[in-house]
Each structure stands twice: as structure tokens, then as C-alpha cells.
Amino acid sequence: MKKSLLALAAMSAFAGVAHAQSSVTLYGIIDQGINYTNNAKGASLINMTSGVLQGSRWGLRGAEDLGGGLKAIFVLENGFDLSSGKLGQGGLMFGRQAYVGLSSTRYGSVLLGRQYDSVVDYVGPLEVGDQWGGYIAAHPGDLDNFNNAYRTNNTVKFASVNYAGLTFGGTYSFGGVSGNFSQNQIWSLGAGYSNGPLTLGAAYLNARTPSNAGGLFGNNTSTSTASAVTSPVYSGFANANTYQVIGAGGAYTFGAATIGATYSNVSFRNLGANLGAATPVFQSGQNATFNNAEINFKYQFTPALLAGVAFDYTDGNSVAKIGGGDASAKYYQYSAGVDYFLSKRTDVYVTGVYQHASGTDSTGGPAVAAINNLSPSTTPNQVTVRVGIRHKF
């Protein structure tokens, strides 16, 4: 009798597993277009590029209902270059996101893998680069990571459920260095609020030894090597011990119009602590700090047509150079764009960006315009115009 009851119980358990509701969804974005840049390393350039408004990608998203409001979830998301067919994010197979975890309708979710930090989650959507502007309209060099230039590996993330418009969460990324728990360590915290026409977000990001092999700036490579930061806006500060971002933003919609603003304080702390990351230009032990402010405006003329404008200002503090003198740079950036939806899944768009630089940049030389993800100008000014098409599936 006991054996029969045990067998019945076991069969019931397996039946419950077999009938659990599960789903897997294939999704993606294809973004392709033509760019004109008036000065890319000294020459005008017309080229075809992929993933400007949104990164071209395909992914798998899955969920299994475990009962009682609990689900097992996963995402595997690949980035690619449509122009050449090559992998994005430095050749990583699932370089955009790769995680698995549990989600509760009562408390939130706990996720493990390669993920976005809290700055990206809570403040990034309020920046124009994450809206109609694309990565060329992001802040110079995406120095505050609002536009998601860097992902975090080996990460545990908590994201709360929505409490009457309030959400919050945080991440912790293990450095993975034997005997040194702080090296390559990354952590972040953030919160957001959305209710009616008002949206707010704030977040903090801290990354130790960011340019080391396995550090934040090196997470977009398929090999375990130190990162070579290319943007002259902050490449000379890459040898800092700590990269820190404090960010906040908000937006308010009235009728068909939305006005928004973001602010970030970005600090490269204790310069020279990681001398292997870059040739030292500045006296060690200093902090290089940038304050960035953006104001943006968009107008929804019809359900199919929107247009926007934005202004961004970046101000770097004075940092003493080796051998005397100091450096500080300022960047002024203006963006404008139009997006027209041919259907719910397909749109065509035009985005233009003008940037002006002044002062002395992180390389120790005269500051040059460096629109995000483009080859820097050889002068203080740079203009780029993008005409593109985007399809979602």
C-alpha cells in the first residue's frame, strides 16, 4: 500500500512539471542606414552602418510558470553588424544580454549572467540617445554609460515589481580575481518612478579597475584582455582605479509634447593606479570629473510621425599634467531628428548631430569633437547626419 501511494505521489509530481506553462519567443531588431560625417580623422566620410537608432540584434526570451506567481526566465540576446554580418560587442555570441533567473509577481526578479547596470535601466531611457537620437546623439564618448556602451559580466541583479509607479533594483558583478575581491568589481543601484505624464529615474554605478582584463571597459571583447578605450574624451583617464557615475533624469508629457532632462557626474578616481591601462599623461592620485547636462524635447505630430531636438553640455574639471600645465575640456552638442513609422514594426528616420569641443582633452592635446562611436574629428567641430530604416520582429 505504501509503495502504491509513493508511486502515485511521484507520478503526480511529474505530471505537475509536465503541465507547467512555458514559452520561448524569438525577437529582433534590424537597423541599417547611411551616415555622412564631415570630419572623421581629417576627411569627409560616407558609409553604411548598422544599429544606430537601436543596436541590430536577435534574441530568445523564455519563461516557465512554476506556480504561485513564480517563473523561471531567461534571455539570450545576440548583437550583429548588418553591413558585414559579423558579431557585435567584440565578437561575443550573446554580447548584448545573457541571463537566467527567477521572477516573482510579489517581490520582483533575481537574475544571473551578463546584464545591464542600474544607470542603463533607470536613467538611460530618459537620454535622447535611447529615444529618437541613437548612439550618435549619446553624450560624448557615452562617458556616463547612459547609452549602454558597457555591459556587466558575472552579474547578480535584483529588480523589484512595480509599487504604484515606483521600481528599484541593483546589480553586483563579481571581479573573479583570486585573492582580490575588489579588483574588477562592479556594482550599481537605481530607482525609477512613472505615473501619468511624469517619469523620473536616478542611479549610481561604481566599477573598480575598469580597464583591466575583465573590467567594465573590457567587457565587450571575446578575449580576456585589457580594454583599449578609444574616445579622446576620457581615454587618458582609463588608468584610474575607479570609474563612478551618479545620474538622474526626468521627463514630463503634456499633450503631444514631451520635455526631458538628464544630469550625470562622472568621476575617474585615483588616476595612475592602473598604469598598464594607458600611457600616463596626468599626475597620479587625482580625480578627473565631468558634469554633463542634457535637455531634450520631442513632439508627436501624428501617431506615425515624431520629431525631436536636444542640447547636451559636458564640462570637465582641471587635471594637472605630468611635467606641468593642466587640462580641462568642454563639449557642446546639438541633436535633431525625425522618425516616421510606416507600420507598427517598420520606421524610417533622419538624425543629425553637431558637436563643438574646447580646451585640452584627456590625451593632453587640444580637445577635438568626438561624436559617440565615430572616428574623432581633427578639429574642434564635427557634424554627422544619419538616414536609416529600422524593422522589428
C-alpha positions, 0 to 999 in steps of 0.5 A, a space after each residue: 500500500 505504501 509503495 502504491 501511494 509513493 508511486 502515485 505521489 511521484 507520478 503526480 509530481 511529474 505530471 505537475 512539471 509536465 503541465 507547467 506553462 512555458 514559452 520561448 519567443 524569438 525577437 529582433 531588431 534590424 537597423 541599417 542606414 547611411 551616415 555622412 560625417 564631415 570630419 572623421 580623422 581629417 576627411 569627409 566620410 560616407 558609409 553604411 552602418 548598422 544599429 544606430 537608432 537601436 543596436 541590430 540584434 536577435 534574441 530568445 526570451 523564455 519563461 516557465 510558470 512554476 506556480 504561485 506567481 513564480 517563473 523561471 526566465 531567461 534571455 539570450 540576446 545576440 548583437 550583429 553588424 548588418 553591413 558585414 554580418 559579423 558579431 557585435 560587442 567584440 565578437 561575443 555570441 550573446 554580447 548584448 544580454 545573457 541571463 537566467 533567473 527567477 521572477 516573482 509577481 510579489 517581490 520582483 526578479 533575481 537574475 544571473 549572467 551578463 546584464 545591464 547596470 542600474 544607470 542603463 535601466 533607470 536613467 538611460 531611457 530618459 537620454 535622447 540617445 535611447 529615444 529618437 537620437 541613437 548612439 550618435 546623439 549619446 553624450 560624448 564618448 557615452 562617458 556616463 554609460 547612459 547609452 549602454 556602451 558597457 555591459 556587466 559580466 558575472 552579474 547578480 541583479 535584483 529588480 523589484 515589481 512595480 509599487 504604484 509607479 515606483 521600481 528599484 533594483 541593483 546589480 553586483 558583478 563579481 571581479 573573479 580575481 583570486 585573492 582580490 575581491 575588489 579588483 574588477 568589481 562592479 556594482 550599481 543601484 537605481 530607482 525609477 518612478 512613472 505615473 501619468 505624464 511624469 517619469 523620473 529615474 536616478 542611479 549610481 554605478 561604481 566599477 573598480 579597475 575598469 580597464 583591466 582584463 575583465 573590467 567594465 571597459 573590457 567587457 565587450 571583447 571575446 578575449 580576456 584582455 585589457 580594454 583599449 578605450 578609444 574616445 579622446 574624451 576620457 581615454 587618458 583617464 582609463 588608468 584610474 582605479 575607479 570609474 563612478 557615475 551618479 545620474 538622474 533624469 526626468 521627463 514630463 508629457 503634456 499633450 503631444 509634447 514631451 520635455 526631458 532632462 538628464 544630469 550625470 557626474 562622472 568621476 575617474 578616481 585615483 588616476 595612475 593606479 592602473 598604469 598598464 591601462 594607458 600611457 600616463 599623461 596626468 599626475 597620479 592620485 587625482 580625480 578627473 570629473 565631468 558634469 554633463 547636462 542634457 535637455 531634450 524635447 520631442 513632439 508627436 505630430 501624428 501617431 506615425 510621425 515624431 520629431 525631436 531636438 536636444 542640447 547636451 553640455 559636458 564640462 570637465 574639471 582641471 587635471 594637472 599634467 605630468 611635467 606641468 600645465 593642466 587640462 580641462 575640456 568642454 563639449 557642446 552638442 546639438 541633436 535633431 531628428 525625425 522618425 516616421 513609422 510606416 507600420 507598427 514594426 517598420 520606421 524610417 528616420 533622419 538624425 543629425 548631430 553637431 558637436 563643438 569641443 574646447 580646451 585640452 582633452 584627456 590625451 593632453 592635446 587640444 580637445 577635438 569633437 568626438 561624436 559617440 562611436 565615430 572616428 574623432 574629428 581633427 578639429 574642434 567641430 564635427 557634424 554627422 547626419 544619419 538616414 536609416 530604416 529600422 524593422 522589428 520582429 
